Amino acid sequence: MTDAAPTAQVRLGIIGLGAQGSMYAKFIADGLVPNMVIGAIADIDPAKADVAASVYPDVPFFDDYVALLDSGTVDAVITTVPHFLHPEMGIAALSRDIHALVEKPAGVYTKQVAELNAFAATKPELSFGIMFNQRNNPLYIRLKEIVENGEIGNILRSNWIITNWWRPQGYYDQSEWRATWGGEGGGVLVNQAPHQLDLWQWICGAPKSVYAKVAYGFRRDIAVEDEVTVLADYGNGVTGVFVTATHDLIGTDRFEILGDQGKIVVENSKVATVSRLTKPERELSAEMDMDDVMKLFTGQLDKDELYSQETIEFDSVWGAQHSGVLANFAANILDGTPLLAAGTDGIKGVRLANAIHLSSWTGAEVSLDFDEDEFLAELNDRIRDEGKFPERAV
Protein backbone atom coordinates (compact mmCIF):
# COMPACT_ATOMS: atom_id res chain seq x y z
CA MET A 1 0.00 0.00 0.00
CA THR A 2 1.45 3.36 -1.04
CA ASP A 3 0.97 6.70 0.62
CA ALA A 4 -1.52 9.05 -0.98
CA ALA A 5 -0.06 11.68 -3.24
CA PRO A 6 0.50 15.00 -1.43
CA THR A 7 -2.16 17.66 -1.92
CA ALA A 8 -1.11 20.38 -4.34
CA GLN A 9 -0.44 23.63 -2.51
CA VAL A 10 -0.45 27.30 -3.46
CA ARG A 11 2.45 29.44 -2.20
CA LEU A 12 0.82 32.55 -0.75
CA GLY A 13 2.64 35.83 -0.31
CA ILE A 14 1.28 37.83 2.62
CA ILE A 15 1.71 41.56 2.04
CA GLY A 16 1.40 43.22 5.44
CA LEU A 17 2.05 41.34 8.67
CA GLY A 18 -0.38 43.30 10.82
CA ALA A 19 -3.39 41.87 12.65
CA GLN A 20 -5.02 40.39 9.56
CA GLY A 21 -1.87 39.21 7.85
CA SER A 22 -0.65 37.58 11.06
CA MET A 23 -4.00 35.84 11.49
CA TYR A 24 -3.92 34.40 7.96
CA ALA A 25 -0.32 33.27 8.41
CA LYS A 26 -1.28 31.44 11.60
CA PHE A 27 -4.26 29.76 9.92
CA ILE A 28 -1.98 28.45 7.18
CA ALA A 29 0.79 27.44 9.57
CA ASP A 30 -1.71 25.62 11.79
CA GLY A 31 -2.93 23.55 8.84
CA LEU A 32 -6.37 25.13 8.53
CA VAL A 33 -5.69 25.73 4.81
CA PRO A 34 -4.25 22.39 3.62
CA ASN A 35 -3.95 23.48 -0.01
CA MET A 36 -1.83 26.54 0.83
CA VAL A 37 1.59 27.34 2.33
CA ILE A 38 3.20 30.65 3.24
CA GLY A 39 5.50 31.45 0.32
CA ALA A 40 6.81 34.80 1.54
CA ILE A 41 5.99 37.78 3.75
CA ALA A 42 6.45 41.49 3.04
CA ASP A 43 6.14 44.47 5.37
CA ILE A 44 7.72 47.93 5.41
CA ASP A 45 7.95 47.90 9.23
CA PRO A 46 11.45 46.65 10.24
CA ALA A 47 10.01 45.27 13.49
CA LYS A 48 7.90 42.84 11.47
CA ALA A 49 11.08 41.32 10.02
CA ASP A 50 12.06 40.23 13.52
CA VAL A 51 8.57 38.84 14.16
CA ALA A 52 8.62 36.89 10.90
CA ALA A 53 12.13 35.55 11.56
CA SER A 54 11.06 34.34 14.98
CA VAL A 55 7.69 32.78 14.08
CA TYR A 56 8.32 31.75 10.45
CA PRO A 57 12.12 31.34 10.19
CA ASP A 58 11.97 29.40 6.93
CA VAL A 59 9.77 31.92 5.12
CA PRO A 60 11.48 34.59 2.98
CA PHE A 61 10.85 38.16 4.21
CA PHE A 62 10.91 41.32 2.10
CA ASP A 63 10.69 44.98 3.10
CA ASP A 64 9.12 45.84 -0.24
CA TYR A 65 6.12 44.10 -1.80
CA VAL A 66 7.46 44.49 -5.34
CA ALA A 67 10.56 42.54 -4.33
CA LEU A 68 8.27 39.81 -3.01
CA LEU A 69 6.36 39.74 -6.31
CA ASP A 70 9.60 39.50 -8.30
CA SER A 71 11.18 36.87 -6.02
CA GLY A 72 9.67 33.79 -7.63
CA THR A 73 8.68 32.48 -4.19
CA VAL A 74 4.90 32.98 -4.49
CA ASP A 75 2.07 31.88 -6.75
CA ALA A 76 -0.49 34.25 -5.21
CA VAL A 77 -0.72 37.14 -2.75
CA ILE A 78 -3.16 38.60 -0.26
CA THR A 79 -3.09 42.36 0.40
CA THR A 80 -3.52 43.04 4.13
CA VAL A 81 -2.59 46.72 3.86
CA PRO A 82 -4.36 50.11 4.10
CA HIS A 83 -7.40 50.29 1.83
CA PHE A 84 -6.00 52.72 -0.75
CA LEU A 85 -3.23 50.24 -1.61
CA HIS A 86 -5.37 47.21 -2.52
CA PRO A 87 -5.98 48.16 -6.19
CA GLU A 88 -2.38 49.05 -7.03
CA MET A 89 -1.03 45.94 -5.33
CA GLY A 90 -3.64 43.78 -7.02
CA ILE A 91 -2.67 45.17 -10.41
CA ALA A 92 1.04 44.75 -9.65
CA ALA A 93 0.50 41.08 -8.80
CA LEU A 94 -1.73 40.28 -11.77
CA SER A 95 0.65 42.06 -14.15
CA ARG A 96 3.30 39.53 -13.07
CA ASP A 97 0.92 36.61 -13.58
CA ILE A 98 0.48 36.18 -9.83
CA HIS A 99 -3.00 35.43 -8.51
CA ALA A 100 -4.48 38.13 -6.25
CA LEU A 101 -6.77 38.01 -3.23
CA VAL A 102 -7.51 41.53 -1.98
CA GLU A 103 -8.66 42.33 1.54
CA LYS A 104 -11.91 44.25 2.01
CA PRO A 105 -12.73 46.88 0.97
CA ALA A 106 -11.39 46.51 -2.56
CA GLY A 107 -10.37 50.17 -2.46
CA VAL A 108 -11.61 53.55 -1.29
CA TYR A 109 -13.30 54.92 -4.40
CA THR A 110 -14.83 53.33 -7.46
CA LYS A 111 -12.47 54.81 -10.04
CA GLN A 112 -9.45 52.98 -8.60
CA VAL A 113 -11.38 49.74 -8.08
CA ALA A 114 -12.74 49.91 -11.63
CA GLU A 115 -9.14 50.17 -12.85
CA LEU A 116 -8.28 47.00 -10.89
CA ASN A 117 -11.30 45.17 -12.29
CA ALA A 118 -10.51 46.25 -15.84
CA PHE A 119 -6.95 45.01 -15.55
CA ALA A 120 -8.09 41.72 -14.00
CA ALA A 121 -10.36 41.23 -17.02
CA THR A 122 -7.23 41.17 -19.22
CA LYS A 123 -5.93 38.23 -17.14
CA PRO A 124 -8.85 35.76 -17.17
CA GLU A 125 -6.48 32.86 -16.60
CA LEU A 126 -5.57 34.22 -13.15
CA SER A 127 -7.60 33.94 -9.95
CA PHE A 128 -8.84 37.26 -8.56
CA GLY A 129 -10.79 37.20 -5.31
CA ILE A 130 -11.77 39.35 -2.36
CA MET A 131 -11.83 38.44 1.33
CA PHE A 132 -15.61 38.65 1.87
CA ASN A 133 -15.46 35.94 4.51
CA GLN A 134 -19.06 36.52 5.58
CA ARG A 135 -20.14 35.07 2.23
CA ASN A 136 -18.67 31.88 3.68
CA ASN A 137 -20.94 32.13 6.73
CA PRO A 138 -23.44 29.23 6.47
CA LEU A 139 -26.17 31.36 8.03
CA TYR A 140 -26.01 34.03 5.33
CA ILE A 141 -25.57 31.44 2.60
CA ARG A 142 -28.84 29.83 3.72
CA LEU A 143 -30.67 33.16 3.99
CA LYS A 144 -29.59 34.11 0.47
CA GLU A 145 -31.02 30.78 -0.76
CA ILE A 146 -34.32 31.45 1.03
CA VAL A 147 -34.63 34.90 -0.56
CA GLU A 148 -33.63 33.70 -4.04
CA ASN A 149 -36.05 30.76 -3.82
CA GLY A 150 -38.90 33.21 -3.22
CA GLU A 151 -39.74 31.70 0.17
CA ILE A 152 -40.61 35.11 1.64
CA GLY A 153 -41.87 36.53 -1.67
CA ASN A 154 -40.80 39.87 -3.06
CA ILE A 155 -38.73 42.03 -0.74
CA LEU A 156 -40.60 45.10 0.49
CA ARG A 157 -38.18 46.46 3.05
CA SER A 158 -34.84 45.61 4.64
CA ASN A 159 -33.12 47.21 7.60
CA TRP A 160 -29.84 46.52 9.34
CA ILE A 161 -28.75 48.10 12.61
CA ILE A 162 -25.10 47.18 13.06
CA THR A 163 -23.61 49.29 15.85
CA ASN A 164 -21.50 46.73 17.72
CA TRP A 165 -18.28 48.26 16.40
CA TRP A 166 -17.46 50.20 19.58
CA ARG A 167 -13.96 51.66 19.39
CA PRO A 168 -12.37 53.81 22.14
CA GLN A 169 -10.32 56.89 21.30
CA GLY A 170 -7.10 54.95 21.83
CA TYR A 171 -7.94 52.75 18.86
CA TYR A 172 -7.92 55.79 16.58
CA ASP A 173 -4.79 57.25 18.14
CA GLN A 174 -2.67 54.15 17.47
CA SER A 175 -1.44 55.25 14.04
CA GLU A 176 -1.24 58.33 11.82
CA TRP A 177 -3.26 56.84 8.96
CA ARG A 178 -6.13 55.47 11.04
CA ALA A 179 -9.44 57.38 10.69
CA THR A 180 -8.13 59.85 8.13
CA TRP A 181 -9.37 60.73 4.66
CA GLY A 182 -5.95 60.46 3.07
CA GLY A 183 -4.71 57.41 4.94
CA GLU A 184 -7.77 55.23 5.44
CA GLY A 185 -10.34 56.86 3.16
CA GLY A 186 -13.11 57.12 5.73
CA GLY A 187 -14.35 55.67 8.99
CA VAL A 188 -16.89 53.02 9.88
CA LEU A 189 -18.09 52.64 6.28
CA VAL A 190 -14.66 51.64 4.95
CA ASN A 191 -13.21 49.96 8.02
CA GLN A 192 -15.78 48.15 10.14
CA ALA A 193 -18.95 47.83 8.02
CA PRO A 194 -17.85 46.69 4.51
CA HIS A 195 -18.92 43.09 5.21
CA GLN A 196 -22.47 44.20 6.06
CA LEU A 197 -22.64 46.56 3.09
CA ASP A 198 -21.64 43.60 0.93
CA LEU A 199 -24.08 41.14 2.53
CA TRP A 200 -26.96 43.63 2.40
CA GLN A 201 -26.78 43.94 -1.37
CA TRP A 202 -25.61 40.33 -1.90
CA ILE A 203 -28.87 39.15 -0.36
CA CYS A 204 -31.29 42.01 -1.06
CA GLY A 205 -29.84 43.51 -4.23
CA ALA A 206 -28.29 46.92 -4.82
CA PRO A 207 -30.48 50.00 -4.30
CA LYS A 208 -31.07 52.58 -7.00
CA SER A 209 -30.26 55.54 -4.74
CA VAL A 210 -29.45 56.51 -1.16
CA TYR A 211 -30.07 59.45 1.13
CA ALA A 212 -27.72 59.60 4.10
CA LYS A 213 -27.27 61.50 7.33
CA VAL A 214 -23.68 61.01 8.46
CA ALA A 215 -21.87 62.50 11.45
CA TYR A 216 -18.12 63.08 11.28
CA GLY A 217 -16.20 63.07 14.54
CA PHE A 218 -19.55 62.78 16.33
CA ARG A 219 -18.32 61.03 19.49
CA ARG A 220 -14.62 60.62 18.72
CA ASP A 221 -11.82 63.06 17.95
CA ILE A 222 -11.51 62.03 14.30
CA ALA A 223 -12.18 63.62 10.91
CA VAL A 224 -14.12 60.72 9.41
CA GLU A 225 -17.54 59.20 10.07
CA ASP A 226 -18.46 57.41 13.29
CA GLU A 227 -22.27 57.56 12.91
CA VAL A 228 -24.23 56.68 9.75
CA THR A 229 -27.94 56.44 8.93
CA VAL A 230 -28.94 55.57 5.37
CA LEU A 231 -32.31 55.36 3.61
CA ALA A 232 -32.05 53.31 0.43
CA ASP A 233 -34.54 53.34 -2.45
CA TYR A 234 -34.85 50.20 -4.60
CA GLY A 235 -37.71 51.48 -6.74
CA ASN A 236 -41.36 50.38 -6.78
CA GLY A 237 -41.78 51.45 -3.16
CA VAL A 238 -39.11 49.06 -1.85
CA THR A 239 -36.84 50.65 0.75
CA GLY A 240 -33.96 49.81 3.05
CA VAL A 241 -32.36 51.34 6.13
CA PHE A 242 -28.77 50.91 7.27
CA VAL A 243 -27.48 52.24 10.60
CA THR A 244 -23.95 51.87 11.88
CA ALA A 245 -21.69 53.53 14.46
CA THR A 246 -18.52 53.06 16.49
CA HIS A 247 -19.58 54.80 19.73
CA ASP A 248 -22.37 52.46 20.92
CA LEU A 249 -20.79 50.62 23.87
CA ILE A 250 -23.68 48.14 24.13
CA GLY A 251 -24.11 47.65 20.39
CA THR A 252 -26.85 46.08 18.27
CA ASP A 253 -26.72 43.70 15.32
CA ARG A 254 -30.21 43.14 13.90
CA PHE A 255 -30.96 42.50 10.23
CA GLU A 256 -34.55 42.27 8.99
CA ILE A 257 -35.90 41.46 5.54
CA LEU A 258 -39.64 41.86 5.03
CA GLY A 259 -41.22 40.16 2.03
CA ASP A 260 -44.81 40.03 0.85
CA GLN A 261 -44.90 36.35 1.86
CA GLY A 262 -42.74 36.30 4.96
CA LYS A 263 -39.98 37.83 7.01
CA ILE A 264 -36.41 37.12 8.12
CA VAL A 265 -34.99 38.48 11.38
CA VAL A 266 -31.31 37.91 12.17
CA GLU A 267 -29.95 38.60 15.65
CA ASN A 268 -26.22 39.09 16.27
CA SER A 269 -25.37 37.44 12.94
CA LYS A 270 -25.93 34.10 14.66
CA VAL A 271 -29.63 33.20 14.83
CA ALA A 272 -32.28 33.81 12.18
CA THR A 273 -36.03 33.49 12.53
CA VAL A 274 -37.71 32.87 9.19
CA SER A 275 -41.49 33.38 9.01
CA ARG A 276 -43.30 32.08 5.94
CA LEU A 277 -46.87 33.22 5.30
CA THR A 278 -49.43 30.63 4.22
CA LYS A 279 -50.50 33.02 1.44
CA PRO A 280 -49.27 36.38 0.17
CA GLU A 281 -50.01 39.04 2.79
CA ARG A 282 -52.51 40.95 0.65
CA GLU A 283 -54.50 37.79 0.02
CA LEU A 284 -54.67 37.11 3.76
CA SER A 285 -55.79 40.69 4.29
CA ALA A 286 -58.49 40.52 1.62
CA GLU A 287 -59.94 37.28 3.03
CA MET A 288 -60.47 38.57 6.58
CA ASP A 289 -63.93 39.77 7.64
CA MET A 290 -64.81 41.71 10.80
CA ASP A 291 -65.06 38.55 12.86
CA ASP A 292 -61.46 37.80 11.97
CA VAL A 293 -60.49 41.38 12.76
CA MET A 294 -62.06 41.08 16.22
CA LYS A 295 -60.16 37.83 16.80
CA LEU A 296 -57.01 39.64 15.73
CA PHE A 297 -57.65 42.48 18.20
CA THR A 298 -58.43 40.11 21.06
CA GLY A 299 -55.55 37.76 20.41
CA GLN A 300 -57.77 34.84 19.41
CA LEU A 301 -56.65 34.55 15.80
CA ASP A 302 -54.82 31.30 15.13
CA LYS A 303 -51.42 32.45 13.90
CA ASP A 304 -50.60 28.93 12.67
CA GLU A 305 -53.18 29.53 9.95
CA LEU A 306 -51.28 32.63 8.88
CA TYR A 307 -47.63 31.69 9.03
CA SER A 308 -45.03 29.17 10.12
CA GLN A 309 -41.70 29.91 11.73
CA GLU A 310 -38.27 28.33 11.56
CA THR A 311 -35.19 29.11 13.61
CA ILE A 312 -31.85 28.75 11.84
CA GLU A 313 -28.52 28.60 13.64
CA PHE A 314 -25.16 27.14 12.73
CA ASP A 315 -22.13 26.35 14.84
CA SER A 316 -19.49 28.98 14.17
CA VAL A 317 -15.87 27.88 14.54
CA TRP A 318 -13.43 30.77 14.91
CA GLY A 319 -11.35 31.16 11.81
CA ALA A 320 -13.40 28.79 9.67
CA GLN A 321 -14.86 31.56 7.51
CA HIS A 322 -11.54 33.27 6.77
CA SER A 323 -9.58 30.04 6.31
CA GLY A 324 -12.41 28.76 4.11
CA VAL A 325 -12.01 31.73 1.78
CA LEU A 326 -8.26 31.09 1.61
CA ALA A 327 -8.84 27.40 0.85
CA ASN A 328 -11.46 28.28 -1.77
CA PHE A 329 -9.08 30.78 -3.40
CA ALA A 330 -6.37 28.12 -3.57
CA ALA A 331 -8.84 25.60 -5.00
CA ASN A 332 -9.84 28.09 -7.69
CA ILE A 333 -6.18 28.36 -8.65
CA LEU A 334 -5.55 24.61 -8.55
CA ASP A 335 -8.67 23.17 -10.15
CA GLY A 336 -11.07 25.97 -11.07
CA THR A 337 -13.42 25.62 -8.11
CA PRO A 338 -15.77 28.66 -8.30
CA LEU A 339 -14.80 31.55 -6.05
CA LEU A 340 -16.91 32.34 -3.01
CA ALA A 341 -16.38 36.01 -3.78
CA ALA A 342 -14.98 37.16 -7.12
CA GLY A 343 -12.65 40.13 -6.86
CA THR A 344 -14.83 42.07 -9.28
CA ASP A 345 -17.65 42.06 -6.69
CA GLY A 346 -15.57 44.33 -4.46
CA ILE A 347 -16.63 47.43 -6.38
CA LYS A 348 -20.25 47.01 -5.28
CA GLY A 349 -19.63 47.75 -1.63
CA VAL A 350 -17.23 50.57 -2.50
CA ARG A 351 -19.86 52.12 -4.78
CA LEU A 352 -22.47 51.95 -2.02
CA ALA A 353 -20.12 53.51 0.55
CA ASN A 354 -19.14 56.24 -1.94
CA ALA A 355 -22.79 57.06 -2.62
CA ILE A 356 -23.50 57.29 1.12
CA HIS A 357 -20.57 59.66 1.64
CA LEU A 358 -21.52 61.76 -1.37
CA SER A 359 -25.13 62.05 -0.20
CA SER A 360 -24.00 63.30 3.19
CA TRP A 361 -21.54 65.76 1.66
CA THR A 362 -24.08 67.21 -0.79
CA GLY A 363 -27.19 66.90 1.38
CA ALA A 364 -29.01 65.26 -1.53
CA GLU A 365 -30.28 61.84 -2.58
CA VAL A 366 -27.58 60.20 -4.68
CA SER A 367 -28.01 57.61 -7.42
CA LEU A 368 -25.75 54.55 -7.30
CA ASP A 369 -24.82 55.67 -10.82
CA PHE A 370 -23.21 58.82 -9.41
CA ASP A 371 -20.54 61.02 -10.95
CA GLU A 372 -17.28 59.33 -9.95
CA ASP A 373 -15.26 62.47 -10.68
CA GLU A 374 -17.50 64.47 -8.34
CA PHE A 375 -16.90 61.95 -5.56
CA LEU A 376 -13.14 61.98 -6.07
CA ALA A 377 -13.07 65.80 -6.08
CA GLU A 378 -15.00 65.87 -2.77
CA LEU A 379 -12.67 63.25 -1.29
CA ASN A 380 -9.60 65.19 -2.41
CA ASP A 381 -10.99 68.36 -0.82
CA ARG A 382 -11.00 66.53 2.52
CA ILE A 383 -7.56 65.00 1.96
CA ARG A 384 -6.19 68.45 1.14
CA ASP A 385 -7.76 69.99 4.25
CA GLU A 386 -6.10 67.30 6.39
CA GLY A 387 -2.72 68.17 4.96
CA LYS A 388 -1.20 64.78 5.84
CA PHE A 389 -1.43 62.73 2.65
CA PRO A 390 -1.24 63.36 -1.11
CA GLU A 391 -4.40 63.82 -3.13
CA ARG A 392 -5.59 61.00 -5.39
CA ALA A 393 -5.20 61.41 -9.14
CA VAL A 394 -7.14 58.42 -10.49
C-alpha positions, 0 to 999 in steps of 0.5 A, a space after each residue: 500500500 502506497 501513501 496518498 499523493 500529497 495535496 497540491 499547494 499554493 504558495 501565498 505571499 502575505 503583504 502586510 504582517 499586521 493583525 489580519 496578515 498575522 491571522 492568515 499566516 497562523 491559519 496556514 501554519 496551523 494547517 487550517 488551509 491544507 492546499 496553501 503554504 506561506 510562500 513569503 511575507 512582506 512588510 515595510 515595518 522593520 520590526 515585522 522582520 524580527 517577528 517573521 524571523 522568529 515565528 516563520 524562520 523558513 519563510 522569505 521576508 521582504 521589506 518591499 512588496 514588489 521585491 516579493 512579487 519578483 522573487 519567484 517564491 509565491 504563486 499568489 498574494 493577499 493584500 492586508 494593507 491600508 485600503 488605498 493600496 489594494 488596487 495598485 497591489 492587485 494590479 502589480 500582482 496580476 501584471 506579473 501573472 500572480 494570482 491576487 486576493 484583496 482584503 476588504 474593501 477593494 479600495 476607497 473609491 470606485 475609479 481605482 477599483 474599476 481600474 483594478 477590475 478592468 486590468 483583472 479582465 485582461 488576465 482571465 487565466 488568473 484567480 482574482 478574489 476578495 476576502 468577503 469571509 461573511 459570504 462563507 458564513 453558512 447562516 447568510 448562505 442559507 438566507 440568500 437561498 431562502 430569498 432567491 427561492 422566493 420563500 418570503 416573496 418579493 422584498 418590500 423592506 430591509 433594515 440593518 442596525 449594526 452598531 456593535 463596532 465600539 472603538 475607544 479613542 485609543 484605537 484611533 490614536 494608534 497610528 497616523 493613517 487610522 481614521 483619516 481621509 488620506 490614509 484610510 479613506 473614511 471611517 466606519 463605512 470603509 473599516 468596520 462595516 464593509 462586510 455588512 454593506 456587501 451582505 446587504 446587497 448580496 442578499 437584497 440587491 443593490 439600491 437605485 439611490 441613497 439618502 444619508 445622514 452622516 456624522 463626522 467626529 460625532 463622538 470621537 476626535 476624528 475627521 471621518 464618520 463614526 455615525 451613519 444612517 442611510 435610507 435606500 430606495 430600490 424602486 417600486 416602493 421598496 426601501 432599506 435602512 442601514 445604521 452603523 456607528 462606532 460609539 455604541 458601547 452596548 451595540 446592536 446587530 439586527 438585520 430584517 428582511 420583510 417580504 410580501 410572503 414572509 420575514 427574516 430576522 437575524 440577531 447578532 449574525 448568529 440566529 435567524 427566525 424565518 417566518 413564511 406566510 401561508 399566502 401572500 399578505 394581501 390575500 390574507 388581508 383581503 380574506 379577513 372579515 370583521 369577525 377575523 379582525 375582532 379575533 385579531 384584536 383580542 388575540 384569538 386569531 390562530 397564527 398557525 393559519 397565517 404563518 409558520 416559523 423556523 429558527 436557523 442557527 449554525 455552529 461557528 468555529 473561529 477562523 473557519 470563515 476566513 480560512 475557508 475563503 483562503 482554501 477556496 481561493 487556492 482551490 480556484 487556482 488549482 482546479 477551477 473551483 468557483 470563487 466564493 467572492 470574485 474580486 470584481 464584486 468588491 466594487 459594489 460595496 465601494 460604490 455603495 459607501 461612496 454614494 453614502 458619503 456623497 449624499 452626506 456631503 451634498 445633502 441630496 439623494 444620490 443615485 448609485 450611478 453617481 458622478 465618480 469624478 464628483 466623488 473623487 473631487 469631494 474626497 480630495 478636498 478633505 484630503 487636502 484639508 487634512 494636509 497629511 497625505 497626497 491627493 488621489 489622481 485616479 
